Amino acid sequence: QVQLVESGGGLVQAGVSLRLSCAAAGSISSRNPMGWYRKATGKQRELVASISRGGSTNYADSVMGRFTISRDNTKNTWYMQMNSLKIVTTDAYSCYLDKKWGGGRSWGQGTQAAVTS
C-alpha cells in the first residue's frame, strides 16, 4: 500500500475549471496504472479517467473532451484537469494507484467537487 494524498477539490461555478492532484508518498513508475473514480450522490461509482501500464489514457463518455488525466513521475503525482464543469450537487473523487504487475491497489482519501450555477 502506498499513501496517496489528494487535493484540488472545491466549490466552483459551472464552466469553471478545477485540477485535482494525487500525490504518492513514494516513487511511482511510468508503468503504474493510475486513475480517478467519481461517486455522485445517488449514483454508482464510475471510473472517470485512467492511465494504463502502457501509458494510454481512457475516459468515461461523460467527461470525454472535458477532462484530462496526466502525471509527473518526477513529483510522484498525477492530475486530472476538469474543464467545462457541469452543475452537480457534490461529486466525490478518489484517485488510485495500482502495482505495476497487479496484485494491489492504493486509494486516496477522496476529495469533493461541487459545481453551482
N, C-alpha and C positions, 0 to 999 in steps of 0.2 A: 504494500500500500504506500502510495505517495500522497503527501498532504498537498491539497490544491486549494488555493485561495482566490475567490472570485471578487471582482469589483466592477463598478461601472453602471450598475442599475440606477433607477431613479424614476421620478415623476416628470414627464415631459408632455408637450403638446403634440397633437397629430402633425405629422410631416417633419418633425424634428428628428435628428439622428442621435443614436446612442452607440457607444462602443463598450462592449463587455470585455473584460480581461480575465484570464485564468492563469495564475502563476503556480508553477510546481516547485515544491521545496526539494529540489534536486535536479540533476541533469535529465534532460529529455533528449530523445533521439529523433532524427527526421523520420525514423521508421515506427515511432509510436503512433498508433491510431488515436485520434482525439476528436472531440466534438462537443456539441451543445444539445441539450434537450430542453424542451419547454413544456410547462404544465399550466394550462389555463384553467380558471375556475369552471368546474362542471364538465371539463373535457379530459380526455385521456392524454397522458404524456406523449409527446411526439419528438422524434429526432429532427431537429431543425437543420443542423449543418454538421458536416464531419469531414475529416481528412483521413484517408486510408493509409495503410502502411506504405503503399506505393506513391503516396503524395497526391492522389486525386481527391477532388472535393465533390461533395454531394450536398444537395439542398432539398428541403421539403418544397413541394409545389407552392405552398402558401407563402414562402419567403423568396422564391426564386427571383433573381433580378434586383432584390432589395437588400438582402443580407450577404455579407462576405466574410468567410472564415479565413484566417491567416495565422501564421505562427512565426515566432522569432526564437529559434533554438538557442541563440546566444544569451537570451534573457529567460530561458525556460518558461516561456509564456506564449499563450495563443489568445487570439482575439476573435470577436465577432462584431463586425461593423453592421449596424442596423440602420438602414435609411428608410425614408418614407414610412415611418411608423404609423400603424393604423390604431384607431381608438380601441382600447381594451381596458377593462377594469384593472386587472393585475395579472401579469404573467410571471411565473417563477422560472428562472433559467438555471440550469445546472450544467456545469462542464464535467467532462470525464476524460480520463487518460487510460488507455489500455496498454498492457505489456506488449512488447514488440511481437512476440510469438504466441500471444494468447495466454490464458490462464489467470487473468486477474484484471480488475478494473478499479481505478480510484475515482472518487467523486469529490467535486467541490461542495461547499456548504450551501450554495444556492444564492442567487441574487434576484431581486424583483424589479420588474419594469412595468410602470403603469402609464398609459397614454390617454390624455384627455383632449377634449375638443378646444 
